[in-house]
Amino acid sequence: MYTINDCQQIINKSLANLNLPEQPTNLYDPMRYVIALGGKRVRPALVLMGCNLFIDNVGVAVNPAIAVELFHNFTLMHDDIMDHSALRRNKPTVHTKWNENIGILSGDAMLIKAYAFLALCPPEKLVQMLAVFNKMAVEVCEGQQYDMDFESKADVSLEEYIHMIELKTAVLLSASLKIGAISAGASENDAGLLSDFGKNIGIAFQLQDDLLDVYGKLEHFGKQPGNDIVSNKKTFLLLNALKLASGERLNTLRHWIALKDFNRDEKINAIISIFNDLNIKDITQHEINSFYDLGLKSLEKVACPEERKESLVRFAEIMINRQN
């Protein structure tokens, strides 16, 4: 059985041997640069782990795993442009190091390369994999659009927010596991259950990210907490606070959201104080645990030996209990 670390090493070795053309340099160098930035390679590792639930030979899932990783990095390149992000993993983003046009075109080329790797799958599995991959790709775009729409939408509901993070974050984990299951020849039912596991763990993961931005410690989180508060980002925590607050608390919350000129620490402390009064941390943790439990229930129903599920259970635990 392969651990997530084993799978990450397989992916890193495959990416290191990725044979990209030398010319034109401004198209392919940014692709090499993004890949070399590293990352946890969680999504492609999940493709291999989804495969390993059913068979020992995870080699059959390497090409679709690389496809998933290239797609993920394509979205990061374009997201960084849309978000005007200067840094990615503490290094200059592609559009900062080169320019926006290069970032767009190089990202497009990376997406095409992702499909090229997917096309290397056995013909009898390709149609099914393409259906999963294409559905995932469109849903990630839908999630990004909803996220951008929410920036100017005043009345985002909790249900809308959960749906957005399901599309933007969770479907990629869900599809990774399902593609791995298809690679192994798993039944449609088992592939679906594994997909549900990934979806629910993915939602829990993003809610944990929301929680850490407010309550994470700098030395663990790796960046200064409170960025979501400062930018008025509509997270699960803020939306719950707006729903539950009343009277003076609601007025104070709205005051800080509307304020254009403010002291960063003062705003963060004021909003966290309201969160604490409303028990928002515990509400969020309860929601994380609920999605985590839903995910494990789906995994329990997958028809494979229980010992083969241990790596995925451990992965889910790490994702939910992480401090960064």
VEXKEFI-432753 format. One line per field, with one value per residue: residue in three letters; x, y, z of N, C-alpha, C in turn. Coordinates in steps of 0.02 Angstrom, whole numbers, plus 50000, padded with zeros to 5 digits. Last residue first. Layout:
vexro: (ALA_...)
n.u: (X_...)
n.v: (Y_...)
n.w: (Z_...)
ca.u: (X_...)
ca.v: (Y_...)
ca.w: (Z_...)
c.u: (X_...)
c.v: (Y_...)
c.w: (Z_...)
***
This chain:
vexro: (ASN_GLN_ARG_ASN_ILE_MET_ILE_GLU_ALA_PHE_ARG_VAL_LEU_SER_GLU_LYS_ARG_GLU_GLU_PRO_CYS_ALA_VAL_LYS_GLU_LEU_SER_LYS_LEU_GLY_LEU_ASP_TYR_PHE_SER_ASN_ILE_GLU_HIS_GLN_THR_ILE_ASP_LYS_ILE_ASN_LEU_ASP_ASN_PHE_ILE_SER_ILE_ILE_ALA_ASN_ILE_LYS_GLU_ASP_ARG_ASN_PHE_ASP_LYS_LEU_ALA_ILE_TRP_HIS_ARG_LEU_THR_ASN_LEU_ARG_GLU_GLY_SER_ALA_LEU_LYS_LEU_ALA_ASN_LEU_LEU_LEU_PHE_THR_LYS_LYS_ASN_SER_VAL_ILE_ASP_ASN_GLY_PRO_GLN_LYS_GLY_PHE_HIS_GLU_LEU_LYS_GLY_TYR_VAL_ASP_LEU_LEU_ASP_ASP_GLN_LEU_GLN_PHE_ALA_ILE_GLY_ILE_ASN_LYS_GLY_PHE_ASP_SER_LEU_LEU_GLY_ALA_ASP_ASN_GLU_SER_ALA_GLY_ALA_SER_ILE_ALA_GLY_ILE_LYS_LEU_SER_ALA_SER_LEU_LEU_VAL_ALA_THR_LYS_LEU_GLU_ILE_MET_HIS_ILE_TYR_GLU_GLU_LEU_SER_VAL_ASP_ALA_LYS_SER_GLU_PHE_ASP_MET_ASP_TYR_GLN_GLN_GLY_GLU_CYS_VAL_GLU_VAL_ALA_MET_LYS_ASN_PHE_VAL_ALA_LEU_MET_GLN_VAL_LEU_LYS_GLU_PRO_PRO_CYS_LEU_ALA_LEU_PHE_ALA_TYR_ALA_LYS_ILE_LEU_MET_ALA_ASP_GLY_SER_LEU_ILE_GLY_ILE_ASN_GLU_ASN_TRP_LYS_THR_HIS_VAL_THR_PRO_LYS_ASN_ARG_ARG_LEU_ALA_SER_HIS_ASP_MET_ILE_ASP_ASP_HIS_MET_LEU_THR_PHE_ASN_HIS_PHE_LEU_GLU_VAL_ALA_ILE_ALA_PRO_ASN_VAL_ALA_VAL_GLY_VAL_ASN_ASP_ILE_PHE_LEU_ASN_CYS_GLY_MET_LEU_VAL_LEU_ALA_PRO_ARG_VAL_ARG_LYS_GLY_GLY_LEU_ALA_ILE_VAL_TYR_ARG_MET_PRO_ASP_TYR_LEU_ASN_THR_PRO_GLN_GLU_PRO_LEU_ASN_LEU_ASN_ALA_LEU_SER_LYS_ASN_ILE_ILE_GLN_GLN_CYS_ASP_ASN_ILE_THR_TYR_MET)
n.u: (49912_49871_49755_49647_49605_49714_49736_49619_49634_49748_49695_49606_49696_49765_49662_49604_49660_49600_49478_49463_49315_49189_49144_49090_49183_49173_49054_49096_49192_49110_49036_49139_49172_49055_49059_49176_49142_49037_49107_49189_49090_49046_49163_49179_49065_49005_48983_49097_49190_49152_49181_49320_49352_49325_49423_49543_49539_49539_49663_49753_49730_49635_49560_49452_49326_49197_49107_49147_49128_48986_48941_48980_48903_48774_48779_48795_48677_48566_48645_48712_48690_48730_48856_48917_48910_48993_49116_49139_49142_49178_49196_49318_49368_49503_49519_49477_49574_49688_49707_49880_50015_50070_50091_50028_50122_50154_50026_49886_49715_49594_49576_49626_49570_49440_49464_49519_49409_49337_49417_49401_49265_49267_49347_49270_49167_49235_49291_49171_49119_49214_49189_49063_49094_49173_49076_48988_49066_49212_49380_49495_49592_49545_49436_49505_49562_49447_49405_49507_49489_49359_49378_49469_49390_49280_49324_49346_49238_49124_49123_49121_48987_48909_48936_48876_48742_48716_48733_48713_48751_48711_48793_48921_49051_49107_49033_49092_49206_49143_49081_49199_49252_49149_49160_49286_49255_49164_49245_49327_49236_49192_49313_49340_49229_49243_49370_49345_49260_49346_49455_49452_49486_49613_49714_49784_49832_49748_49804_49907_49833_49771_49886_49919_49815_49853_49972_49924_49860_49972_50032_49935_49932_50067_50085_49998_50059_50234_50346_50325_50187_50135_50184_50234_50382_50358_50278_50177_50165_50129_50039_49880_49761_49665_49689_49819_49794_49712_49806_49888_49794_49752_49874_49882_49777_49823_49935_49871_49795_49898_49959_49855_49852_49984_49969_49893_49971_50048_49995_49958_49867_49694_49609_49672_49751_49671_49675_49811_49825_49744_49810_49919_49859_49825_49945_50066_50115_50246_50344_50400_50411_50292_50323_50433_50380_50294_50383_50449_50356_50341_50464_50530_50444_50576_50591_50453_50461_50447_50465_50534_50475_50353_50394_50436_50315_50240_50312_50297_50160_50153_50220_50135_50021_50074_50021_50042)
n.v: (51233_51138_51002_50919_50893_50831_50721_50648_50615_50532_50426_50379_50343_50239_50143_50069_49945_49883_49842_49803_49877_49962_50097_50138_50222_50336_50390_50418_50516_50623_50648_50691_50812_50883_50894_50962_51087_51121_51135_51242_51343_51347_51385_51515_51586_51638_51770_51816_51788_51879_51997_51983_51986_52122_52184_52133_52186_52325_52340_52300_52404_52548_52615_52667_52614_52522_52419_52330_52405_52418_52288_52265_52359_52311_52188_52230_52301_52195_52037_51895_51789_51830_51879_51759_51682_51758_51745_51605_51577_51738_51858_51973_52095_52106_52080_51946_51882_51906_51844_51795_51795_51628_51509_51445_51437_51566_51626_51522_51545_51611_51658_51561_51445_51451_51437_51309_51236_51251_51175_51046_51022_51010_50894_50798_50796_50753_50629_50554_50558_50480_50359_50335_50323_50210_50117_50122_50080_49989_50014_50021_50110_50225_50250_50294_50412_50484_50500_50580_50694_50736_50781_50884_50965_50997_51085_51218_51268_51191_51208_51344_51365_51298_51376_51497_51463_51436_51561_51692_51860_52000_52080_52054_52074_51951_51854_51845_51771_51651_51619_51595_51484_51392_51381_51322_51200_51151_51125_51024_50921_50887_50841_50728_50645_50628_50571_50446_50389_50385_50305_50171_50116_50173_50219_50386_50492_50599_50660_50726_50819_50893_50961_51037_51129_51194_51252_51345_51433_51480_51550_51649_51716_51753_51836_51939_51984_51937_51883_51899_51918_51807_51709_51777_51757_51655_51605_51541_51679_51855_51946_51937_51975_51883_51855_51801_51690_51615_51572_51489_51400_51329_51263_51180_51092_51034_50968_50875_50800_50745_50666_50572_50512_50449_50361_50248_50140_50134_50066_49913_49860_49917_49991_50097_50150_50249_50343_50370_50434_50545_50602_50656_50761_50838_50867_50932_51035_51127_51190_51270_51198_51233_51367_51348_51281_51382_51485_51418_51412_51542_51598_51511_51412_51297_51177_51072_50962_50822_50783_50736_50796_50731_50607_50644_50690_50570_50493_50573_50562_50427_50426_50511_50435_50262_50113_49939)
n.w: (50458_50543_50518_50532_50403_50342_50426_50404_50269_50276_50349_50254_50155_50218_50243_50147_50150_50256_50204_50031_49957_49917_50020_50138_50196_50118_50169_50298_50277_50234_50349_50434_50369_50385_50527_50554_50499_50585_50705_50674_50663_50795_50862_50807_50845_50960_50971_51033_50932_50832_50902_50910_50775_50750_50831_50780_50649_50675_50739_50642_50541_50554_50403_50283_50255_50328_50314_50412_50527_50524_50534_50667_50734_50705_50768_50902_50927_50839_50799_50712_50625_50497_50516_50558_50442_50360_50428_50415_50280_50203_50107_50155_50199_50214_50350_50355_50280_50358_50479_50503_50395_50365_50429_50533_50637_50672_50683_50711_50664_50664_50531_50449_50500_50446_50310_50314_50353_50237_50151_50210_50193_50054_50043_50104_50009_49892_49928_49949_49821_49754_49814_49763_49626_49625_49668_49557_49451_49507_49443_49365_49397_49338_49420_49534_49485_49462_49594_49648_49568_49596_49731_49715_49633_49710_49812_49756_49682_49722_49860_49870_49823_49917_50029_49985_49975_50109_50166_50042_50015_49985_49904_49791_49758_49783_49720_49595_49627_49660_49538_49464_49529_49502_49363_49355_49416_49321_49211_49265_49300_49172_49117_49199_49173_49035_49026_49086_48991_48880_48925_48939_48820_48791_48931_48921_48852_48873_48983_48920_48846_48944_48989_48878_48888_49005_48962_48871_48960_49030_48928_48910_49036_49053_48944_48984_49105_49116_49223_49361_49364_49305_49396_49557_49654_49802_49903_49834_49741_49735_49687_49617_49555_49529_49395_49407_49488_49403_49308_49387_49441_49328_49298_49408_49380_49260_49309_49394_49302_49225_49320_49332_49206_49220_49333_49338_49320_49434_49537_49562_49653_49664_49748_49804_49706_49648_49750_49749_49626_49651_49759_49695_49626_49748_49817_49801_49875_49791_49658_49568_49452_49389_49360_49272_49164_49121_49086_48977_48871_48821_48810_48722_48604_48647_48714_48771_48912_48988_49155_49260_49365_49365_49415_49543_49597_49596_49688_49802_49825_49859_49980_50053_50063_50041_49964_50000)
ca.u: (49937_49876_49814_49681_49559_49682_49788_49635_49578_49749_49749_49581_49649_49802_49697_49575_49677_49669_49480_49487_49385_49201_49182_49048_49168_49232_49057_49040_49213_49161_49001_49103_49223_49075_49001_49169_49200_49024_49053_49219_49130_48998_49134_49232_49075_49026_48932_49033_49193_49151_49111_49281_49361_49285_49352_49524_49542_49483_49602_49747_49723_49694_49558_49516_49379_49251_49099_49145_49195_49029_48929_49005_48976_48794_48770_48845_48741_48577_48588_48719_48673_48665_48805_48913_48874_48923_49084_49136_49091_49194_49136_49302_49295_49476_49540_49440_49504_49683_49663_49808_49983_50056_50138_49989_50096_50210_50072_49944_49779_49618_49556_49641_49640_49450_49430_49560_49467_49311_49411_49468_49292_49229_49368_49334_49153_49196_49334_49221_49083_49204_49255_49072_49050_49202_49134_48964_49038_49142_49331_49439_49598_49609_49424_49464_49605_49490_49363_49495_49554_49374_49329_49487_49454_49269_49311_49398_49305_49145_49120_49183_49044_48908_48956_48948_48778_48709_48779_48688_48772_48672_48784_48853_49007_49142_49019_49026_49214_49186_49040_49154_49290_49165_49098_49275_49306_49140_49192_49356_49276_49144_49279_49387_49243_49181_49358_49390_49237_49282_49464_49437_49424_49553_49688_49750_49875_49737_49742_49923_49878_49730_49848_49964_49817_49789_49974_49965_49821_49920_50067_49951_49871_50034_50123_49986_49993_50180_50345_50393_50231_50121_50206_50188_50341_50396_50331_50226_50138_50170_50110_49926_49816_49669_49625_49807_49841_49684_49753_49917_49831_49703_49843_49930_49776_49761_49943_49917_49761_49847_49996_49876_49796_49969_50017_49859_49919_50078_49972_49995_49934_49749_49583_49619_49781_49687_49611_49782_49861_49730_49745_49930_49882_49775_49892_50046_50105_50178_50328_50381_50468_50300_50266_50439_50432_50267_50336_50485_50370_50282_50414_50548_50468_50553_50632_50496_50431_50486_50420_50552_50545_50355_50365_50484_50372_50219_50302_50364_50189_50121_50244_50205_50018_50053_50058_50000)
ca.v: (51278_51205_51041_50939_50926_50889_50774_50672_50657_50594_50466_50402_50397_50298_50177_50135_49988_49907_49899_49786_49856_49889_50074_50097_50158_50293_50368_50371_50450_50595_50627_50629_50760_50864_50864_50893_51049_51111_51086_51177_51324_51334_51319_51464_51569_51567_51732_51826_51752_51807_51981_51989_51924_52070_52200_52120_52114_52293_52360_52261_52332_52514_52585_52685_52612_52570_52478_52308_52386_52477_52324_52223_52362_52379_52191_52187_52337_52255_52083_51957_51781_51797_51924_51816_51661_51750_51811_51638_51545_51670_51824_51914_52083_52115_52145_51999_51879_51936_51902_51784_51833_51696_51528_51460_51377_51519_51646_51557_51512_51586_51699_51631_51460_51454_51496_51364_51238_51281_51246_51076_51028_51064_50957_50816_50818_50815_50685_50562_50591_50549_50390_50341_50377_50273_50132_50137_50148_49994_50008_49978_50043_50196_50229_50233_50357_50466_50463_50513_50660_50709_50730_50826_50942_50953_51015_51180_51297_51196_51141_51310_51395_51276_51306_51494_51485_51383_51508_51646_51791_51951_52097_52035_52132_52011_51866_51877_51841_51684_51633_51650_51546_51411_51407_51389_51243_51169_51176_51085_50953_50911_50900_50784_50668_50653_50636_50494_50398_50421_50375_50211_50093_50195_50166_50333_50434_50560_50621_50671_50773_50848_50918_50982_51084_51159_51201_51289_51397_51441_51492_51603_51688_51711_51774_51903_51952_51986_51897_51885_51968_51872_51710_51742_51799_51673_51652_51501_51612_51798_51956_51911_52023_51908_51883_51860_51742_51644_51618_51542_51445_51371_51309_51235_51131_51074_51021_50924_50837_50787_50723_50611_50555_50499_50417_50311_50151_50162_50135_49947_49879_49878_49933_50065_50100_50189_50316_50337_50371_50502_50570_50601_50703_50814_50828_50882_50971_51118_51135_51301_51197_51164_51351_51388_51249_51318_51495_51432_51352_51500_51635_51511_51478_51358_51234_51102_51019_50844_50811_50708_50813_50801_50611_50613_50736_50628_50469_50562_50627_50450_50385_50531_50496_50320_50175_50000)
ca.w: (50406_50572_50501_50593_50449_50310_50419_50471_50290_50237_50378_50319_50142_50195_50298_50158_50093_50266_50250_50098_49953_49920_49961_50094_50229_50111_50099_50288_50302_50191_50288_50449_50379_50317_50492_50578_50474_50513_50700_50688_50605_50741_50874_50801_50775_50959_50936_51066_50996_50819_50885_50971_50812_50717_50840_50850_50661_50640_50773_50703_50528_50580_50469_50314_50204_50339_50270_50342_50509_50526_50471_50612_50737_50684_50696_50871_50925_50881_50801_50750_50696_50506_50489_50603_50503_50341_50422_50481_50321_50224_50131_50116_50201_50146_50323_50391_50258_50291_50477_50506_50448_50343_50376_50473_50607_50664_50630_50738_50657_50728_50588_50433_50514_50518_50335_50290_50398_50298_50140_50203_50261_50085_50012_50135_50077_49893_49911_50002_49876_49734_49824_49835_49650_49601_49710_49624_49450_49485_49497_49343_49426_49315_49351_49537_49509_49405_49548_49675_49572_49530_49714_49756_49608_49652_49828_49791_49674_49652_49832_49888_49790_49847_50029_49999_49915_50060_50185_50093_50002_50023_49975_49810_49753_49806_49791_49601_49605_49709_49598_49445_49527_49571_49393_49326_49446_49388_49205_49239_49351_49221_49089_49195_49242_49062_48997_49118_49060_48876_48909_48999_48850_48755_48887_48957_48853_48811_48993_48966_48811_48903_49035_48898_48830_49003_49015_48847_48909_49064_48956_48855_49006_49103_48947_48922_49105_49111_49152_49336_49395_49272_49326_49512_49608_49741_49920_49872_49744_49758_49670_49668_49559_49598_49415_49366_49511_49465_49288_49346_49485_49364_49250_49401_49441_49261_49260_49422_49356_49194_49293_49390_49226_49168_49334_49354_49269_49373_49529_49510_49676_49634_49714_49844_49751_49611_49729_49808_49638_49594_49770_49742_49589_49700_49849_49751_49909_49817_49704_49632_49498_49412_49404_49333_49204_49142_49142_49039_48910_48830_48850_48793_48624_48614_48734_48720_48879_48930_49105_49195_49353_49344_49348_49497_49590_49556_49620_49774_49809_49797_49925_50040_50023_50081_49958_50000)
c.u: (49907_49905_49812_49743_49594_49640_49757_49685_49591_49694_49755_49632_49618_49755_49733_49615_49651_49691_49551_49497_49407_49274_49202_49084_49130_49219_49115_49039_49158_49181_49050_49066_49189_49128_49020_49112_49192_49080_49037_49167_49161_49035_49084_49203_49128_49039_48949_48978_49127_49149_49104_49207_49322_49292_49307_49450_49518_49481_49541_49682_49710_49684_49626_49515_49449_49307_49158_49143_49199_49099_48974_48999_49007_48870_48791_48840_48796_48644_48607_48655_48674_48643_48735_48859_48865_48881_49010_49099_49083_49136_49151_49243_49274_49400_49508_49456_49463_49611_49656_49769_49907_50017_50124_50033_50065_50187_50126_49995_49835_49685_49591_49624_49658_49521_49444_49530_49513_49366_49383_49463_49360_49255_49332_49359_49217_49187_49298_49264_49129_49169_49252_49138_49057_49160_49168_49022_49015_49119_49260_49387_49544_49617_49487_49450_49567_49537_49403_49454_49544_49440_49345_49442_49480_49336_49306_49385_49360_49218_49146_49183_49109_48969_48958_48973_48853_48746_48777_48741_48747_48688_48753_48844_48934_49097_49052_49012_49148_49195_49080_49109_49246_49203_49111_49212_49299_49191_49170_49304_49301_49180_49229_49353_49288_49191_49295_49379_49280_49256_49399_49434_49404_49487_49622_49725_49843_49781_49730_49862_49896_49773_49805_49928_49863_49789_49910_49969_49859_49878_50019_49986_49889_49971_50090_50023_49980_50114_50294_50399_50302_50162_50194_50211_50296_50351_50379_50290_50192_50130_50152_49998_49867_49723_49626_49742_49833_49729_49721_49864_49861_49739_49794_49908_49823_49759_49881_49929_49807_49812_49948_49914_49812_49908_50000_49905_49884_50026_50002_49969_49972_49816_49638_49601_49731_49709_49619_49713_49831_49762_49724_49865_49897_49799_49845_49989_50085_50171_50255_50361_50453_50356_50273_50385_50437_50316_50305_50438_50409_50297_50348_50495_50477_50477_50606_50535_50478_50449_50460_50506_50567_50426_50367_50458_50424_50278_50285_50360_50258_50148_50217_50235_50088_50049_50029_50044)
c.v: (51259_51255_51109_50984_50952_50928_50838_50730_50687_50641_50533_50447_50423_50357_50240_50176_50059_49953_49927_49847_49839_49872_50001_50071_50110_50224_50320_50345_50397_50525_50594_50602_50692_50808_50840_50857_50976_51072_51070_51122_51255_51310_51299_51394_51515_51542_51658_51782_51757_51768_51907_51973_51925_52004_52146_52132_52097_52218_52327_52277_52292_52439_52559_52662_52625_52560_52526_52368_52362_52460_52387_52259_52323_52386_52259_52191_52296_52286_52144_51999_51846_51798_51895_51865_51719_51726_51804_51704_51580_51641_51751_51877_52022_52106_52159_52067_51933_51936_51934_51850_51820_51730_51596_51481_51391_51454_51594_51568_51555_51550_51677_51677_51532_51474_51506_51431_51296_51286_51282_51152_51062_51076_51017_50882_50835_50840_50752_50624_50603_50589_50464_50376_50388_50332_50197_50156_50169_50066_50014_49968_49995_50124_50196_50206_50291_50410_50441_50470_50588_50671_50696_50766_50883_50928_50971_51105_51252_51217_51141_51237_51358_51303_51279_51421_51479_51400_51450_51594_51746_51879_52040_52043_52117_52072_51929_51896_51879_51758_51672_51669_51605_51475_51430_51420_51315_51213_51199_51141_51021_50949_50930_50847_50730_50681_50668_50565_50450_50437_50414_50286_50132_50175_50187_50280_50375_50497_50575_50628_50714_50798_50868_50934_51024_51109_51161_51233_51336_51401_51448_51540_51634_51678_51726_51837_51912_51948_51954_51899_51961_51928_51779_51751_51755_51716_51669_51542_51569_51733_51895_51918_52002_51960_51914_51894_51807_51700_51652_51594_51504_51421_51356_51286_51191_51119_51065_50982_50891_50830_50771_50674_50598_50542_50470_50371_50217_50177_50169_50018_49922_49902_49888_49997_50068_50132_50252_50307_50334_50433_50527_50564_50643_50756_50798_50837_50915_51049_51136_51248_51229_51160_51281_51370_51283_51281_51430_51447_51365_51444_51597_51545_51482_51354_51300_51162_51048_50900_50843_50733_50789_50823_50683_50619_50709_50675_50527_50537_50620_50519_50411_50491_50521_50381_50228_50063)
c.w: (50339_50521_50535_50581_50511_50359_50392_50468_50359_50260_50342_50352_50206_50182_50277_50209_50102_50208_50257_50142_50024_49906_49969_50032_50183_50141_50088_50216_50292_50212_50240_50388_50391_50320_50423_50541_50492_50481_50626_50683_50614_50679_50820_50810_50766_50888_50930_51036_51033_50884_50870_50959_50878_50754_50810_50862_50731_50654_50742_50740_50592_50574_50489_50386_50233_50288_50274_50295_50436_50501_50467_50545_50680_50683_50669_50795_50892_50871_50843_50747_50735_50579_50499_50580_50551_50400_50405_50477_50388_50264_50145_50148_50159_50142_50255_50362_50291_50265_50409_50501_50448_50398_50346_50415_50538_50631_50618_50682_50686_50724_50652_50491_50499_50536_50409_50314_50379_50351_50201_50194_50260_50156_50041_50107_50115_49964_49914_49989_49935_49790_49806_49851_49725_49626_49690_49670_49519_49487_49469_49396_49403_49337_49322_49468_49511_49424_49487_49627_49595_49530_49648_49739_49649_49624_49766_49792_49702_49645_49760_49866_49807_49810_49958_49998_49925_49996_50135_50109_50059_50005_50015_49885_49771_49806_49817_49673_49611_49691_49650_49504_49510_49574_49464_49355_49420_49425_49275_49235_49326_49277_49137_49170_49240_49132_49025_49092_49096_48946_48909_48984_48913_48789_48855_48908_48891_48808_48932_48979_48855_48864_48996_48946_48845_48945_49017_48898_48883_49016_48995_48881_48955_49075_48997_48920_49042_49105_49139_49261_49367_49302_49294_49440_49565_49697_49862_49885_49776_49756_49687_49645_49613_49608_49484_49388_49472_49491_49349_49327_49446_49409_49285_49349_49436_49322_49257_49373_49384_49246_49259_49368_49288_49185_49282_49350_49279_49320_49467_49498_49626_49660_49683_49814_49799_49658_49689_49792_49697_49605_49712_49756_49634_49657_49796_49778_49863_49845_49726_49683_49565_49464_49432_49383_49272_49186_49167_49097_48974_48879_48857_48836_48700_48601_48706_48746_48827_48893_49049_49139_49284_49328_49322_49425_49541_49544_49573_49702_49778_49776_49859_49982_50007_50036_50006_50000)
***
